[in-house]
Amino acid sequence: MKSPDPNGSNAPDQQGKPSGFSRRQLLAGTPLAAFGVAVSGLNLGNVTSSVAAELTEKKNSVETAADPSPGSEAKKEQLDDFMFDIEKDGKGWTGPGGSAKEASVAEFPLSQSIAGVSMRLNPGGFRELHWHAIAAEWAYVLEGHVRTTVISPDGQAETDDFQVGDIWYFPKGHGHALECLGNQPCHFLLGFDSGHFSEFGTFSVTDWLGHTDLGILSRALNLPAAALVNIPKKEVYIGTGHVPPKDAPDNLNPAVPPSQSSHKFRMETMPPTHEFSGGFIKVVSSKEFPIQRTLTAARMDIESGGLREMHWHPNADEWQFVMGGEGKVTIFGSHGRVKTMAYGPGMISFVKQGYGHFVENTGAETLRLLILFNAPTYEEILLTSWLAANPAQLVADHFGLTLDQVNEFPKDSDGIITSRI
């Protein structure tokens, strides 16, 4: 009996009859358009498993052949929603001394690198002594006045008073406390350089002492155990006390040396980094505020009808908080993925590092934004600056334009514009 052809041309089917197809015919001779029919209609038991596998692989490649661009499969993916209303949907805590609402990855999964907290303190209210093990704390005062006290690992301490537009920065692990000054409530936005941080999982002094044996506390605090029986048995978090005096009092130990590394920066009163026809931007990086080593902050105003130009940030994610006004953000995520979402006061927008985006003011009022980047320095690339840095003919060839048309492109981009034509 004759041996079957090693290429399978004479391989019998289950009834002992030749299948009529060879591997060479199937994999080379069959037109591409017929592969869907060949694979779906063919009894795969008639060919070897290796041929069937190759056919299936080739069929899958044919199905995507209509879109030959690299990464075409990514077009099937959708961009995640990148807006979150921290005031409406943030995880909350409320008590007599104040309130807090947060947006961590638990509430806003996209924001892996930055978490935020909107905190309010009533007169006499205080955010108790605490520290954060996994994140540095940044803040911007939105209303009222705040006093902070912070201690660094070298034993130096600093007490500062903050007003609207001031920012603070406490490095990871530095112990600190916050107090509302005066007879009016205060409101501030906190930012943390890890999206996995939770304000409700910090290390608070009452939580620690309330779960420590009284005998140990007696020895640590130099008081009889009987004097400590009424300390809080659980975390206070935001407490109530006396309204602090106008002038900062001495510390418990007046000999504690003052900090040589200031934690305070007057952001709102600084001159704009760039001022445009349609608004301005103020950038505070580690260059301007040396202790702020893991974040860069920005204040941006976009006037009614203004546009924050198409751009991207090569070195950082972007986390925006809307202080006032209305607008919308459009993000480009490569491979045809584009999404536009609207936002307003109290909402957060998050743009991943390197993603192209732009912001439009869609309301009648100025769009006022507070922005964080998870990098110590500020970097951006504007679309118009990028185009202008290339040969005119090359740019014209990209878009099917004439040289005269390309020469109308802006040469010196503003960053924020009202109109150009």
RODO-2510 file (C-alpha; in nm, 4 decimals, decimal comma):
residues 421
     n   res          X          Y          Z
     1     m     0,0000     0,0000     0,0000
     2     k     0,1288     0,3435    -0,0952
     3     s     0,2240     0,5753     0,1925
     4     p     0,0294     0,8974     0,2240
     5     d     0,1978     1,2085     0,0860
     6     p     0,3790     1,3787     0,3745
     7     n     0,2155     1,7075     0,2704
     8     g    -0,1227     1,5477     0,3118
     9     s    -0,2351     1,5579    -0,0549
    10     n    -0,3242     1,1890    -0,0506
    11     a    -0,4276     1,1691     0,3141
    12     p    -0,7564     0,9754     0,3329
    13     d    -1,0590     1,1141     0,5101
    14     q    -1,2511     0,9140     0,7711
    15     q    -1,4162     0,7149     0,4920
    16     g    -1,0777     0,6400     0,3371
    17     k    -1,1300     0,8835     0,0466
    18     p    -0,8777     1,1526    -0,0418
    19     s    -0,9761     1,4869     0,1054
    20     g    -0,8868     1,6669    -0,2176
    21     f    -0,6922     1,9443    -0,0356
    22     s    -0,3225     1,9611     0,0294
    23     r    -0,1512     2,1748     0,2931
    24     r     0,0087     2,3665     0,0065
    25     q    -0,3293     2,4270    -0,1551
    26     l    -0,4887     2,5311     0,1685
    27     l    -0,2134     2,7599     0,2941
    28     a    -0,0828     2,9044    -0,0296
    29     g    -0,3201     2,8464    -0,3176
    30     t    -0,6550     2,9443    -0,1685
    31     p    -0,7486     3,3077    -0,2247
    32     l    -0,7643     3,5174     0,0954
    33     a    -1,1302     3,5973     0,0453
    34     a    -1,2144     3,2292     0,0550
    35     f    -1,0481     3,1502     0,3835
    36     g    -1,3544     3,2308     0,5914
    37     v    -1,5555     2,9849     0,3826
    38     a    -1,2733     2,7329     0,3793
    39     v    -1,2416     2,7240     0,7528
    40     s    -1,6076     2,7478     0,8427
    41     g    -1,7251     2,4957     0,5849
    42     l    -1,4394     2,2486     0,6006
    43     n    -1,4637     1,9430     0,8197
    44     l    -1,1428     2,0014     1,0169
    45     g    -1,1237     1,6328     1,0838
    46     n    -1,0223     1,5985     0,7187
    47     v    -0,6897     1,7750     0,7785
    48     t    -0,4190     1,7516     1,0351
    49     s    -0,4518     1,9613     1,3503
    50     s    -0,1511     2,1686     1,2494
    51     v    -0,3178     2,2650     0,9207
    52     a    -0,6384     2,3559     1,1041
    53     a    -0,4467     2,5750     1,3455
    54     e    -0,2689     2,7534     1,0636
    55     l    -0,5966     2,8048     0,8799
    56     t    -0,7620     2,9529     1,1854
    57     e    -0,4686     3,1847     1,2477
    58     k    -0,4734     3,3027     0,8883
    59     k    -0,8501     3,3529     0,8982
    60     n    -0,8160     3,5729     1,2075
    61     s    -0,5537     3,7814     1,0329
    62     v    -0,7829     3,8206     0,7311
    63     e    -1,0667     3,9471     0,9497
    64     t    -0,8544     4,2432     1,0598
    65     a    -0,6956     4,2997     0,7187
    66     a    -0,9483     4,5742     0,6418
    67     d    -0,7657     4,7885     0,8988
    68     p    -0,3942     4,7234     0,8552
    69     s    -0,2752     5,0027     1,0878
    70     p    -0,0521     4,8985     1,3783
    71     g    -0,2513     4,8224     1,6916
    72     s    -0,5853     4,8214     1,5105
    73     e    -0,7232     4,5874     1,7743
    74     a    -0,6985     4,8765     2,0216
    75     k    -0,9804     5,0488     1,8371
    76     k    -1,2191     4,8030     1,9945
    77     e    -1,1300     4,9395     2,3378
    78     q    -1,3029     5,2437     2,4805
    79     l    -1,1422     5,5152     2,6882
    80     d    -1,2406     5,5040     3,0528
    81     d    -1,4600     5,7759     3,1994
    82     f    -1,2188     6,0339     3,3342
    83     m    -1,4482     6,2571     3,5424
    84     f    -1,5490     6,2246     3,9079
    85     d    -1,7646     6,4528     4,1253
    86     i    -1,5810     6,4549     4,4580
    87     e    -1,8419     6,6704     4,6332
    88     k    -2,1348     6,4576     4,5204
    89     d    -1,9903     6,1064     4,4979
    90     g    -1,6797     6,1111     4,7181
    91     k    -1,6606     5,8853     5,0231
    92     g    -1,7664     6,1089     5,3119
    93     w    -1,7247     6,1776     5,6835
    94     t    -1,9184     6,4423     5,8787
    95     g    -1,8965     6,5500     6,2419
    96     p    -1,9357     6,8602     6,4619
    97     g    -1,5828     6,9746     6,3792
    98     g    -1,6127     6,9488     6,0018
    99     s    -1,6367     6,7121     5,7080
   100     a    -1,4307     6,5362     5,4432
   101     k    -1,4997     6,3748     5,1061
   102     e    -1,2341     6,1787     4,9211
   103     a    -1,1586     6,0431     4,5762
   104     s    -0,9102     5,7555     4,5853
   105     v    -0,8886     5,4575     4,3503
   106     a    -1,1757     5,3018     4,5468
   107     e    -1,4067     5,5770     4,4188
   108     f    -1,2184     5,6862     4,1046
   109     p    -1,0246     5,3816     3,9738
   110     l    -0,8633     5,5660     3,6828
   111     s    -0,6701     5,7982     3,9135
   112     q    -0,3959     5,5579     4,0167
   113     s    -0,1299     5,8211     4,0879
   114     i    -0,3190     6,0968     4,2740
   115     a    -0,5920     6,0968     4,5396
   116     g    -0,7872     6,3988     4,6598
   117     v    -0,9876     6,5108     4,9633
   118     s    -1,2230     6,8064     4,9964
   119     m    -1,2106     6,8988     5,3672
   120     r    -1,4027     7,1568     5,5682
   121     l    -1,3383     7,2615     5,9279
   122     n    -1,5793     7,4601     6,1428
   123     p    -1,4600     7,7296     6,3863
   124     g    -1,2709     7,5491     6,6620
   125     g    -1,2468     7,2379     6,4445
   126     f    -0,9181     7,0585     6,3943
   127     r    -0,7816     6,7704     6,1898
   128     e    -0,6023     6,5834     6,4629
   129     l    -0,2299     6,5098     6,4792
   130     h    -0,1540     6,2395     6,2217
   131     w     0,0815     6,1239     5,9494
   132     h     0,0548     5,9490     5,6135
   133     a     0,2701     5,6417     5,5612
   134     i     0,2434     5,6077     5,1837
   135     a     0,1858     5,9580     5,0489
   136     a     0,2897     6,3205     5,0760
   137     e     0,0150     6,5777     5,1412
   138     w    -0,0436     6,8884     4,9288
   139     a    -0,3224     7,1400     4,9901
   140     y    -0,4790     7,4564     4,8491
   141     v    -0,6981     7,6807     5,0678
   142     l    -1,0320     7,7512     4,8991
   143     e    -1,2087     7,9408     5,1808
   144     g    -1,1227     8,0802     5,5224
   145     h    -0,8010     8,0510     5,7202
   146     v    -0,6032     7,7461     5,8328
   147     r    -0,3153     7,6965     6,0746
   148     t    -0,0835     7,3998     6,0332
   149     t     0,1889     7,2540     6,2523
   150     v     0,4323     6,9960     6,1116
   151     i     0,7359     6,8135     6,2479
   152     s     1,0137     6,6626     6,0372
   153     p     1,2333     6,3599     6,1198
   154     d     1,5187     6,5860     6,2323
   155     g     1,2998     6,7271     6,5102
   156     q     1,2387     7,0659     6,3482
   157     a     0,8840     7,2062     6,3587
   158     e     0,6942     7,4753     6,1712
   159     t     0,3631     7,6496     6,2389
   160     d     0,2119     7,8513     5,9531
   161     d    -0,1114     8,0395     5,8880
   162     f    -0,2742     8,0037     5,5460
   163     q    -0,5340     8,2087     5,3602
   164     v    -0,7209     8,1605     5,0327
   165     g    -0,4805     8,0739     4,7511
   166     d    -0,1975     7,9491     4,9720
   167     i    -0,0636     7,5948     4,9389
   168     w     0,1228     7,3621     5,1739
   169     y     0,3214     7,0460     5,1248
   170     f     0,4118     6,7879     5,3896
   171     p     0,6490     6,5093     5,2839
   172     k     0,5454     6,1502     5,3388
   173     g     0,5566     6,0451     5,7030
   174     h     0,5871     6,3948     5,8541
   175     g     0,3534     6,4414     6,1528
   176     h     0,1137     6,7335     6,1267
   177     a    -0,2173     6,8861     6,2395
   178     l    -0,4618     7,1370     6,0894
   179     e    -0,6796     7,3982     6,2664
   180     c    -0,9535     7,6337     6,1500
   181     l    -0,8631     7,9941     6,2355
   182     g    -1,1190     8,2618     6,3207
   183     n    -1,4956     8,2486     6,3504
   184     q    -1,5658     8,1394     5,9924
   185     p    -1,5408     7,7855     5,8467
   186     c    -1,2508     7,6973     5,6217
   187     h    -1,2382     7,4739     5,3140
   188     f    -0,9294     7,3294     5,1481
   189     l    -0,8479     7,0739     4,8820
   190     l    -0,5942     6,8052     4,9713
   191     g    -0,3923     6,6149     4,7131
   192     f    -0,1820     6,3021     4,7732
   193     d     0,0856     6,1562     4,5458
   194     s    -0,0703     5,8070     4,5458
   195     g    -0,4165     5,7178     4,4216
   196     h    -0,4165     5,4237     4,6644
   197     f    -0,3965     5,6557     4,9624
   198     s    -0,7093     5,6907     5,1766
   199     e    -0,7617     5,9809     5,4149
   200     f    -0,9627     5,7399     5,6276
   201     g    -0,6661     5,5075     5,6703
   202     t    -0,4088     5,7518     5,8058
   203     f    -0,2147     5,7172     6,1300
   204     s    -0,3955     5,9329     6,3890
   205     v    -0,2649     6,0016     6,7386
   206     t    -0,5967     5,9304     6,9173
   207     d    -0,6357     5,6013     6,7336
   208     w    -0,2891     5,4936     6,8486
   209     l    -0,3192     5,6068     7,2096
   210     g    -0,6765     5,4793     7,2418
   211     h    -0,5550     5,1279     7,1581
   212     t    -0,2474     5,1288     7,3803
   213     d    -0,2274     4,9837     7,7324
   214     l    -0,2692     5,2531     7,9980
   215     g     0,0400     5,1326     8,1776
   216     i     0,2492     5,1954     7,8678
   217     l     0,0898     5,5380     7,8168
   218     s     0,1553     5,6260     8,1794
   219     r     0,5229     5,5593     8,1303
   220     a     0,5366     5,7329     7,7894
   221     l     0,3478     6,0503     7,8906
   222     n     0,4652     6,0809     8,2523
   223     l     0,1118     6,0788     8,3918
   224     p    -0,0612     5,8341     8,6271
   225     a    -0,2788     5,5806     8,4486
   226     a    -0,5871     5,7182     8,6254
   227     a    -0,5383     6,0495     8,4472
   228     l    -0,5598     5,8791     8,1092
   229     v    -0,8797     5,6781     8,1447
   230     n    -1,0886     5,9350     7,9563
   231     i    -0,8755     5,9675     7,6440
   232     p    -1,0705     5,8802     7,3248
   233     k    -1,1065     5,5076     7,2690
   234     k    -1,1237     5,5476     6,8921
   235     e    -0,9925     5,7812     6,6255
   236     v    -1,1242     6,1378     6,6586
   237     y    -1,0241     6,2294     6,3004
   238     i    -1,1846     6,5769     6,3005
   239     g    -1,2402     6,7130     6,6493
   240     t    -1,3653     7,0292     6,8174
   241     g    -1,1745     7,2505     7,0577
   242     h    -1,0972     7,6115     7,1349
   243     v    -1,0687     7,8642     6,8541
   244     p    -0,6929     7,9190     6,8163
   245     p    -0,5547     8,2614     6,9121
   246     k    -0,4818     8,5056     6,6326
   247     d    -0,1075     8,4859     6,6892
   248     a     0,0531     8,1433     6,6821
   249     p     0,1342     8,0343     7,0386
   250     d     0,4564     7,8695     7,1499
   251     n     0,4821     7,4943     7,1120
   252     l     0,4550     7,2692     7,4139
   253     n     0,8331     7,2653     7,4039
   254     p     0,9474     7,6169     7,3054
   255     a     1,2977     7,4797     7,2502
   256     v     1,1925     7,2860     6,9378
   257     p     1,3970     7,4397     6,6533
   258     p     1,2090     7,6105     6,3696
   259     s     1,2035     7,4365     6,0355
   260     q     1,4612     7,5497     5,7807
   261     s     1,2513     7,4111     5,4950
   262     s     0,9336     7,6163     5,4486
   263     h     0,6126     7,4219     5,3913
   264     k     0,4146     7,7264     5,2714
   265     f     0,3839     7,8933     4,9301
   266     r     0,1661     8,1926     4,8311
   267     m     0,0373     8,0498     4,5048
   268     e    -0,2543     8,2824     4,4284
   269     t    -0,0520     8,6001     4,4780
   270     m     0,2388     8,4894     4,2575
   271     p     0,2576     8,6437     3,9081
   272     p     0,1375     8,4232     3,6208
   273     t     0,3952     8,1916     3,4704
   274     h     0,2300     8,2616     3,1343
   275     e    -0,0454     8,5119     3,0622
   276     f    -0,2531     8,4763     2,7460
   277     s    -0,5345     8,6530     2,5648
   278     g    -0,7708     8,3827     2,6922
   279     g    -0,6444     8,3358     3,0472
   280     f    -0,3336     8,2503     3,2461
   281     i    -0,1427     7,9671     3,4096
   282     k     0,0650     7,9689     3,7278
   283     v     0,3010     7,6764     3,7756
   284     v     0,4545     7,5817     4,1107
   285     s     0,7080     7,3018     4,0764
   286     s     0,9979     7,1951     4,2956
   287     k     1,1930     7,4810     4,1385
   288     e     0,9636     7,7403     4,2957
   289     f     0,8697     7,5393     4,6082
   290     p     1,1679     7,3147     4,6860
   291     i     1,0043     7,0969     4,9514
   292     q     0,7319     6,9949     4,7006
   293     r     0,9435     6,7117     4,5630
   294     t     0,6804     6,4696     4,4240
   295     l     0,4154     6,6976     4,2750
   296     t     0,3801     7,0055     4,0568
   297     a     0,0805     7,2343     4,1054
   298     a    -0,0852     7,4776     3,8662
   299     r    -0,3631     7,7366     3,8721
   300     m    -0,5279     7,8008     3,5384
   301     d    -0,8002     8,0417     3,4304
   302     i    -0,9667     8,0024     3,0911
   303     e    -1,1963     8,2865     2,9906
   304     s    -1,5424     8,2313     2,8431
   305     g    -1,5047     8,0849     2,4952
   306     g    -1,1376     8,0131     2,5573
   307     l    -0,9515     7,6981     2,4628
   308     r    -0,6591     7,5327     2,6390
   309     e    -0,4757     7,4168     2,3316
   310     m    -0,4157     7,0583     2,2233
   311     h    -0,1131     6,9289     2,4142
   312     w     0,0273     6,6457     2,6246
   313     h     0,2549     6,6011     2,9251
   314     p     0,5512     6,3653     2,8674
   315     n     0,6409     6,3197     3,2348
   316     a     0,3220     6,3124     3,4420
   317     d    -0,0458     6,2356     3,4845
   318     e    -0,2730     6,5395     3,5157
   319     w    -0,5364     6,5745     3,7923
   320     q    -0,7728     6,8720     3,7609
   321     f    -1,0186     7,0161     4,0148
   322     v    -1,2819     7,2654     3,8976
   323     m    -1,2984     7,5632     4,1321
   324     g    -1,5585     7,7478     3,9241
   325     g    -1,7148     7,7702     3,5802
   326     e    -1,8066     7,5030     3,3293
   327     g    -1,6164     7,3291     3,0540
   328     k    -1,5377     7,0077     2,8796
   329     v    -1,2244     6,8024     2,8290
   330     t    -1,1406     6,5953     2,5225
   331     i    -0,8813     6,3174     2,5469
   332     f    -0,7008     6,1366     2,2640
   333     g    -0,5839     5,7893     2,3633
   334     s    -0,4252     5,6729     2,0329
   335     h    -0,5711     5,4407     1,7645
   336     g    -0,8783     5,6547     1,7092
   337     r    -0,9868     5,6554     2,0724
   338     v    -1,1285     5,9962     2,1621
   339     k    -1,3693     6,0910     2,4389
   340     t    -1,5202     6,4234     2,5507
   341     m    -1,6722     6,4792     2,8943
   342     a    -1,8183     6,7884     3,0612
   343     y    -1,7403     6,9115     3,4096
   344     g    -1,8257     7,1851     3,6583
   345     p    -1,7530     7,3006     4,0151
   346     g    -1,6391     7,0269     4,2534
   347     m    -1,5547     6,7806     3,9789
   348     i    -1,2218     6,6137     3,9028
   349     s    -1,0722     6,5233     3,5657
   350     f    -0,7818     6,2796     3,5243
   351     v    -0,5607     6,2542     3,2140
   352     k    -0,3020     5,9781     3,1884
   353     q     0,0596     6,0626     3,1168
   354     g     0,1231     6,1223     2,7468
   355     y    -0,2441     6,1323     2,6434
   356     g    -0,3309     6,4218     2,4125
   357     h    -0,6016     6,6522     2,5448
   358     f    -0,7552     6,9987     2,5385
   359     v    -0,9995     7,1969     2,7544
   360     e    -1,2834     7,4245     2,6435
   361     n    -1,4683     7,6823     2,8507
   362     t    -1,8313     7,6202     2,7578
   363     g    -1,9908     7,8584     3,0074
   364     a    -2,0382     8,2310     3,0529
   365     e    -1,8002     8,2528     3,3504
   366     t    -1,4255     8,2048     3,3807
   367     l    -1,3278     7,8374     3,4096
   368     r    -1,1014     7,8234     3,7166
   369     l    -0,8901     7,5098     3,7530
   370     l    -0,6569     7,3732     4,0179
   371     i    -0,4198     7,1131     3,8704
   372     l    -0,1727     6,8564     4,0056
   373     f     0,0948     6,6609     3,8187
   374     n     0,2733     6,3622     3,9750
   375     a     0,6213     6,4892     3,8925
   376     p     0,8489     6,7501     4,0542
   377     t     0,8922     6,9441     3,7284
   378     y     0,6468     7,0694     3,4666
   379     e     0,6663     6,9509     3,1067
   380     e     0,4271     6,9992     2,8149
   381     i     0,4313     6,9762     2,4370
   382     l     0,1805     7,1886     2,2458
   383     l     0,0524     7,0491     1,9172
   384     t     0,1065     7,3809     1,7374
   385     s     0,4623     7,4146     1,8701
   386     w     0,5384     7,0621     1,7550
   387     l     0,4084     7,1259     1,4032
   388     a     0,5936     7,4547     1,3792
   389     a     0,9203     7,2789     1,4648
   390     n     0,9010     7,0645     1,1477
   391     p     0,9731     7,1465     0,7803
   392     a     0,6725     7,3119     0,6146
   393     q     0,6594     7,0681     0,3221
   394     l     0,6622     6,7682     0,5554
   395     v     0,3681     6,9094     0,7493
   396     a     0,1812     6,9909     0,4270
   397     d     0,2324     6,6360     0,3003
   398     h     0,0834     6,4952     0,6214
   399     f    -0,2471     6,6762     0,5867
   400     g    -0,2893     6,7321     0,2130
   401     l    -0,2471     7,1083     0,2499
   402     t    -0,0580     7,3600     0,0425
   403     l     0,2541     7,5353     0,1641
   404     d     0,0612     7,8624     0,1782
   405     q    -0,1960     7,7031     0,4069
   406     v     0,0657     7,5485     0,6325
   407     n     0,2439     7,8812     0,6591
   408     e    -0,0711     8,0194     0,8260
   409     f    -0,0191     7,7819     1,1195
   410     p     0,0748     7,9653     1,4423
   411     k     0,4483     8,0012     1,4951
   412     d     0,4408     8,1015     1,8615
   413     s     0,1664     7,9196     2,0519
   414     d    -0,0033     8,0778     2,3482
   415     g    -0,1330     7,7689     2,5248
   416     i    -0,4722     7,9302     2,5886
   417     i    -0,6554     8,1052     2,3044
   418     t    -0,9884     8,2758     2,2435
   419     s    -0,9775     8,2702     1,8624
   420     r    -0,7293     8,2818     1,5774
   421     i    -0,9538     8,3278     1,2725
***
